Amino acid sequence: MAKAKSAYVCNDCGADYTKWQGQCGACHAWNTLTEVRLSSAKQSSQRGARFEGYAGAGSMARVQDLSEVNLADMPRFASGSGELDRVLGGGLVPGSAILIGGHPGAGKSTLLLQTMCHLAQQMPALYVTGEESLQQVALRAQRLGLITTNLKMLSETSVEQICTVAEQLKPKVLVVDSIQVMHVDDVQSAPGSVSQVREAAAYLTRFAKQTGTVLFLVGHVTKDGSLAGPKVLEHMIDCSLQLEGDSDGRFRTLRSHKNRFGAVNELGVFAMLEQGLKEVRNPSSIFLNRGEKPSPGSLVMVVWEGTRPLLVEVQALVDQSHMNNPRRVAVGLDHNRLAMLLAVLHRHGGLQTGDQDVFVNVVGGVKVLETSADLALLLSVVSSFRDRALPQDLIVFGEVGLSGEIRPVPNGQERIKEAAKHGFRRAIVPRANAPKQAPEGMVVVGVSQLSEALDAL
């Protein structure tokens, strides 16, 4: 019997090596190499047909001009959830592979079960569960009050068996929950290993491309929130979605980190109720539940999430520090950027916070990833430091540079219009984003330096 060959693959970047080593030479990560068993040449020749048509075409694919490609062959169709369709770029695309990750209890299975029960009334749909029994899934559907007719269910962990059943049923939408428990018979390692996850995902993705089936894969995450498994898994699929939210919180956010059919960093908001996840069509309204009395350190900013503006409240608390090293805590914002902006505030705003503890928080659990929150963050810090409340009808956005200049941000006009729709009457924005004609009843102040913004308060 021939000895099985093996290689060592990096979990972070996918680079492979002939022998184990402590550090990956490609991404320089430590202790990320995992052994992967390789199939023999005889097995590879027998499985050659399985590796054909990964992008949807078979071995007889022909060369075409780009202008000849018929886009009508891949029409989108709605999933039944407007927020999910928004994150996906407008709906489901036949033949697409979508990976949904999130912490345990975030609502991944609930969201997909709701979507599948809705789609099953219009088209063939197959839900494959490898972690739960069929009785558990049925109890959840009954508790949520879903229509369970026409939805086909399968409890299986073998990828070959799943594809065999799918070839017979010919579903338009297929859910595999989860990819970490699936296994391919030809791979000898245990389910959940690097080689099993990679081969199982490749097998299912290839099946979806060849048959035009929409494939949903549920993925686990590690303790730091990143997707578990090899990094190459995210390169195989078309869309990578992350469902985020605290287990004790009411709201969940669905964010796209990769999307070949739409905008990246698109955000969808859901509310976790007794009837399951319900979409929030106007997220700005839920993040603006402020107190009736103005309080120091509270300010509303406009951030751009994917293709729409979102109004969120940022809160700052500046207090006398009793430690040698004052604390800098940022929840929902970049900690390093907070430290940088406090240095800019000292140098160009004349406000010293070196002996103060500074705490900032974005209300509602939203994670702000763009730099348009810089100016609002600094003005909220100034408000808390001076113990002076800002007007509740004030909106602020803008990027702050190291020299104290206020830089413009994309989609400035749309941000101002969104704020005007929610009743805001004052705005401090970068001068380049100030409109020639402000919305009716709104006063827009354009600033180019941090000192001008402080004077405008």
Protein Blocks (a to p, Z undefined) as FASTA:
>chain_A
ZZdddddddfklopacfbdcfbdfklopahkaccdddddfklmmmmmmmmgoklopafkb
ccddfklpcfklmccddehiaklmmmnoopacehiacdddddehilmmmmmmmmmmmmmm
mbccddddfkbcfklmmmmmmmnopafehiacdddfbfklmmmmmmmnopabdcdddfkl
gccfklmbdehiaklmmmmmmmmmmmmmmnopacdddddddfkopaedjfklmmmpmbdc
ddeddfkbmbdcdddfbdfkbcehiacdddddfkbpaddfblmlmmmmccfbdcehiacd
dddehjaccdddddddddddfbfbdcdddehiafklmmmmmmmmmmmnopafklcccddd
dehhiacfbfklmmmmmmmmmmmmnopacdfkbcceddddfkopacddehklmmmmmmmm
nopabdcddfklpcfbdcehiacdddfbfklmmmmZZ
